[in-house]
Amino acid sequence: MNICKKDFRSAYLALLSVLLLSGCATYNQDISDSRELAQQGQWQAAEESITETLDSSQNHLLKLLETGALAQYQGDFERSNQLLEQAEELSDTFLEESISSRSWSLLANPMQGDFQPTGFERVYINFFKSINYLSLADQATSRQEKQRLLDAALVEARRIDLKLNEIAALTPSYEDIKGDNKAFLTKAVNWLSGFYTSGIHSEDFAYRDDAFARYMEGLQYELSGEYDDARIAYQAAAKLYDAGYTKQYNLPKDAGQRAWLDTIRMMKKAGGWRSEYPVLVKEKLNKTYQDLFAEYDNKGAEIVVLEEQGFVPERKELNLLLYAAPNSYSLVLEPFYTGSHQDANNASRWFSMVYADQGLLNLFANYQAGGAWSSFAGIFTKRIILGNAGWRSLSSIGIDQMLNEAPVRVAVPYYDPFVLNNAKTRLKTSANSVNGNSSHAIRMTSLADITIQGQLSQSSRDIYETLLRELLRNYLAYKVSSEVQDQTASLLLGLVGKIAVLATASSETRNWSTLPAQIRMTRRPLDAGKQSFTYNAQGKEFTLAELELNNNQIKVWNIRNPN
């Protein structure tokens, strides 16, 4: 039997098509099924489905996060806190087990390592726990129990503060990786980073702080009567909104206005700011919020509605093929699209935005490789320029020959384009104490934007690690087959090795999928007394049964809207 290298290459590409069309529908499909149940508001069924999907040691932390959120959505606040407390204990980035897992996933694939939450996901563990404690405080039957639960909610606010202060240290670097591979991995990544330059400026998309989380700290302090600490937290949030948080996550200016209003209210309430707060009213608040500030003088109670709407986008996998281009002393990454036409279009848009050739040097290298058309075609590929010396180094160990026989599959995460729900909301009260008997919500944060921008900020790291991992795995398989003397046996062994590598190649597509896409807030002063509330969001109505609101009482109403 005679098998030529051309036949081997054709068989490889055919095999790749089959694997990508059929083999990627395991984890992502199961998660999609769970998400569909959650989007219908079937929280218990979604929890049962996702518990089964994440039934492995690598996904234990993610399962705790997902089920903790879903338990809250079902109103089971105590169980939610128990699950999220376990998740928080496991989410310490600097645990030795986590470092070991990360080192292993660099050499295998990320889905075989333990799930590691992002910085913002760690922050929102405590956000969820604080909401749980507030909900439990509402159900308390004694003053002592209510105060104990409010104090517990305040503890979570302080934990948020600590986590936000250490966000810069949360993403593991190669210096964090211990073991025999540390020196090799560090040198290899430094080598790759010298040749690869993304068009994305990662610092523009970094999650550096959280204005809404700071705002919620202020609310927790205010609920506990610690008005000066509330002022400090509200003011930190207001400054963050103004400094760039509003622009980065495409939020309305009302978010910053609201934070300044509450800063000024705490100044007035705490005392000692008589000359300062009137100045801030004029400097920071527009006419609408000046009028709202004045309303607080005539109202003794307050309602705060937090609507957690939608879900963060689903993390998907973009497949690339790595070729050798000896004429230009470079390696070329080219997308390999699968799925529907819409899937391919979305993946193409992500690749062009994040990875495609944009620099003059890359365009010139593409031109050298094939003329003007190749230069234009570079917007659909990514060229990693090695230069003459780099190419000789690569050739000396046979990687050029390996890539000549068959390209290497490289997989990186991506997100589809996402549009937030911008429909108007309305809050009504039976007591007619809300201005105009209605009030619209403010988008205070967008977890969807934070999620997508977080992926953009680490796109360079994704491609470095994936190139390193897949080159190493494919090279080891290639070396085994190349040492076999019989050509036919060598090619067959090489195909078997490629199958094994292809079957285990993947990118990290896990994320905390039950988080809301956005959090909107309606906050209004009210007259004390008995009243009920109705909240309308795009035709969907939520009701809060009649309750007695006392003077100086703040009622926090948390709504989970899946649509």
Residue pairs with C-beta under 8 A, 6 or more apart in sequence:
1 488
2 488
3 487
3 488
3 491
3 492
5 405
5 491
8 405
8 406
8 491
8 494
8 495
9 405
9 406
11 495
12 406
12 407
12 495
12 498
13 406
15 495
15 498
15 499
15 502
16 321
16 336
16 409
16 502
17 338
19 502
19 503
20 319
20 336
20 338
21 338
23 503
24 317
24 338
24 506
27 53
27 111
27 509
27 510
28 314
28 316
28 317
28 509
30 49
30 52
30 53
31 50
31 53
31 314
31 513
32 314
33 49
33 53
34 46
34 49
34 50
34 53
34 66
34 513
35 46
35 311
35 314
35 513
35 514
37 45
37 46
37 49
38 46
38 70
38 311
38 514
38 562
39 311
39 562
39 563
40 562
41 562
41 563
43 70
43 73
43 74
44 70
44 74
46 70
46 514
47 66
47 67
47 70
47 71
47 74
50 63
50 66
50 67
50 70
50 514
51 63
51 67
53 59
54 60
54 62
54 63
54 66
55 63
57 114
58 101
58 111
58 112
58 113
58 114
58 115
59 115
59 510
60 90
60 114
60 115
61 87
61 90
61 91
61 114
61 115
61 116
61 117
62 115
62 117
62 510
62 512
64 83
64 84
64 86
64 87
64 90
65 84
65 87
65 117
65 121
65 125
65 512
65 514
66 512
66 513
66 514
67 83
68 80
68 81
68 83
68 84
68 87
68 125
68 128
69 80
69 128
69 512
69 514
69 515
70 514
71 77
71 79
71 80
71 83
72 80
72 128
72 131
72 132
72 560
73 514
73 560
75 135
77 132
77 133
77 135
77 136
78 132
78 136
80 128
80 129
80 132
81 129
81 132
81 133
84 125
84 128
84 129
84 132
85 129
87 125
88 122
88 125
88 126
88 129
91 117
91 121
91 122
91 125
92 98
93 116
93 122
93 169
93 170
93 171
93 172
94 176
96 178
97 114
98 114
98 116
98 172
99 172
99 176
99 177
99 178
100 178
100 179
101 113
101 114
101 116
102 113
102 116
102 172
102 176
102 177
103 177
103 178
103 179
103 181
103 185
104 112
104 113
105 111
105 112
105 113
106 177
106 181
106 185
106 465
106 468
106 469
107 181
107 469
107 472
107 473
108 469
108 504
109 469
109 504
109 505
109 506
109 507
110 506
110 507
110 508
111 506
111 507
111 508
111 509
111 510
112 504
115 510
116 172
117 125
117 512
118 170
118 207
118 454
118 511
119 163
119 167
119 170
119 171
119 207
119 454
120 207
120 210
120 447
120 450
120 451
120 454
121 511
121 512
121 515
122 163
122 170
123 160
123 163
123 164
123 167
123 210
123 213
124 213
124 447
124 512
124 515
126 156
126 157
126 159
126 160
126 163
127 156
127 160
127 213
127 216
129 153
129 156
130 153
130 156
130 157
130 160
130 216
130 220
131 306
131 556
131 558
133 149
133 150
133 152
133 153
133 156
134 149
134 150
134 153
134 223
134 556
134 558
135 558
136 149
137 146
137 149
137 150
137 153
140 146
140 149
150 223
150 224
151 224
153 220
153 223
154 220
154 221
154 223
154 224
154 226
156 220
157 216
157 217
157 220
157 221
157 233
158 217
160 210
160 213
160 216
160 217
161 214
161 217
161 233
164 209
164 210
164 213
164 214
167 207
167 208
167 209
168 208
171 458
174 182
174 185
174 186
174 189
175 186
177 185
185 468
188 468
189 464
189 465
189 468
192 384
192 464
192 467
192 468
193 460
193 464
195 384
195 385
195 386
195 390
196 382
196 384
196 460
196 463
196 464
196 467
197 359
198 354
198 355
198 459
198 460
198 463
199 353
199 354
199 355
199 356
199 358
199 359
200 353
200 354
200 456
200 457
200 459
200 460
202 456
202 457
202 458
202 459
202 460
203 457
204 248
204 457
205 248
205 453
205 454
205 456
205 457
206 453
206 457
207 450
207 453
207 454
207 457
209 240
209 245
210 240
210 245
210 445
211 237
211 238
211 240
211 241
211 245
211 246
211 255
211 256
211 259
211 444
211 445
212 237
212 255
212 444
212 445
212 519
213 445
214 233
214 234
214 236
214 237
214 240
215 233
215 234
215 237
215 258
215 259
215 262
215 444
217 233
217 236
217 237
218 230
218 231
218 232
218 233
218 234
218 237
218 259
218 262
218 263
218 266
219 230
219 304
219 554
219 556
221 227
221 229
221 230
221 233
222 230
222 262
222 266
222 554
223 554
223 556
227 266
227 269
227 270
228 266
228 270
230 262
230 266
231 263
231 266
231 267
231 270
234 259
234 260
234 262
234 263
234 266
235 259
235 263
237 259
238 256
238 259
238 260
238 263
238 284
241 251
241 255
241 256
241 259
242 256
245 251
246 252
246 253
246 255
246 256
248 449
248 453
249 445
249 446
249 449
249 450
249 453
250 446
250 449
251 443
251 444
251 445
251 446
252 442
252 443
254 442
255 442
255 443
255 444
255 445
257 284
257 285
257 286
257 288
257 289
258 289
258 442
258 444
258 521
258 523
260 280
260 284
260 285
260 289
261 285
261 289
261 292
261 293
263 280
264 277
264 280
264 281
264 284
264 285
264 293
265 293
265 296
267 273
267 276
267 277
267 280
268 277
281 290
281 293
282 290
285 293
292 435
292 524
292 525
295 435
295 525
296 525
298 525
299 433
299 525
299 526
299 527
300 526
300 527
300 528
300 550
300 551
300 552
301 525
301 526
301 527
301 528
301 529
301 549
301 550
301 551
301 552
301 553
301 554
301 555
302 523
302 524
302 525
302 526
302 553
302 554
302 555
303 427
303 429
303 434
303 522
303 523
303 524
303 526
303 533
303 549
303 554
303 555
303 557
304 521
304 522
304 523
304 554
304 555
304 556
304 557
305 427
305 441
305 521
305 522
305 523
305 533
305 535
305 557
305 559
306 519
306 520
306 521
306 556
306 557
306 558
306 559
307 425
307 441
307 519
307 520
307 521
307 522
307 535
307 537
307 559
307 561
308 516
308 519
308 558
308 559
308 560
308 561
309 421
309 516
309 517
309 518
309 519
309 520
309 537
309 561
309 563
310 420
310 421
310 448
310 516
310 517
310 518
310 561
310 562
310 563
311 513
311 514
311 515
311 516
311 517
311 562
312 447
312 448
312 451
312 511
312 512
312 513
312 515
312 516
312 517
313 415
313 416
313 418
313 448
313 451
313 452
313 517
314 415
314 416
314 513
315 413
315 414
315 415
315 455
315 508
315 509
315 510
315 511
316 343
316 347
316 413
316 414
316 415
316 416
316 509
317 411
317 412
317 413
317 414
317 506
317 507
317 509
318 335
318 347
318 350
318 351
318 411
318 412
318 413
318 414
318 507
319 335
319 336
319 337
319 338
319 409
319 410
319 411
320 333
320 334
320 335
320 336
320 351
320 355
320 382
320 409
320 410
320 411
320 412
321 333
321 334
321 335
321 336
321 407
321 408
321 409
321 410
322 331
322 332
322 333
322 403
322 407
322 408
322 409
322 410
322 467
322 470
322 471
323 331
323 332
323 333
323 334
323 403
323 407
324 331
324 332
324 399
324 400
324 403
324 404
325 331
325 332
325 369
325 383
326 391
326 400
327 368
327 369
328 365
328 366
328 368
328 369
328 383
328 385
329 385
329 386
329 387
329 388
329 390
329 391
330 365
330 369
330 383
330 384
330 385
330 386
330 391
331 383
331 384
331 386
331 403
332 381
332 382
332 383
332 384
333 355
333 381
333 382
333 383
333 384
333 410
333 463
334 380
334 381
334 382
335 347
335 348
335 351
335 380
335 381
336 409
337 343
337 344
337 347
337 348
338 344
339 347
346 414
346 416
346 417
347 414
348 380
349 417
350 414
350 415
351 380
351 382
351 414
352 379
352 380
354 414
354 456
354 459
355 382
355 412
355 459
355 463
356 378
356 379
356 380
356 381
356 382
357 363
357 366
357 378
357 379
357 381
357 382
357 383
358 379
361 385
362 378
362 382
362 383
362 385
363 375
363 378
364 375
365 383
365 385
366 374
366 375
366 377
366 378
366 381
366 383
367 374
367 375
369 383
370 377
384 467
386 393
386 394
391 400
394 400
395 401
397 475
398 475
398 478
398 479
398 482
399 471
399 475
402 408
402 474
402 475
402 478
405 478
405 494
406 498
408 470
408 471
408 474
409 470
409 501
409 502
409 505
410 463
410 466
410 467
410 470
410 505
411 466
411 505
411 506
411 507
412 459
412 462
412 463
412 466
412 507
413 455
413 462
413 507
413 508
413 509
414 455
415 451
415 452
415 455
418 448
418 452
418 517
420 443
420 446
420 448
420 449
420 517
420 518
421 517
421 518
421 538
421 563
423 537
423 538
424 440
425 440
425 441
425 520
425 522
425 535
425 536
425 537
425 538
426 438
426 439
426 440
426 535
426 536
427 434
427 438
427 439
427 440
427 441
427 522
427 524
427 533
427 534
427 535
427 536
428 434
428 437
428 438
428 533
428 534
428 535
428 536
429 437
429 526
429 531
429 532
429 533
429 534
430 531
430 532
430 533
430 546
431 526
431 527
431 529
431 530
431 531
433 526
433 527
433 531
434 524
434 526
435 524
439 522
439 524
440 522
441 520
441 521
441 522
441 537
442 520
442 521
442 522
443 518
443 519
443 520
444 519
444 520
444 521
445 518
445 519
446 517
446 518
447 515
447 516
447 517
447 518
447 519
448 517
448 518
451 511
451 515
462 507
466 507
470 501
470 505
473 501
473 504
473 505
474 498
474 501
477 494
477 497
477 498
477 500
477 501
478 494
478 497
480 493
480 497
481 490
481 491
481 493
481 494
481 497
482 490
482 494
484 490
484 493
516 560
522 535
526 549
528 549
528 550
528 551
528 553
529 548
529 549
530 546
530 547
530 548
530 549
531 546
531 547
531 549
532 543
532 544
532 545
532 546
532 547
533 543
533 544
533 557
534 541
534 542
534 543
534 544
535 541
535 542
535 543
535 544
535 557
535 559
536 542
537 559
537 561
537 563
538 563
540 561
540 563
542 559
542 561
544 557
547 555
549 555
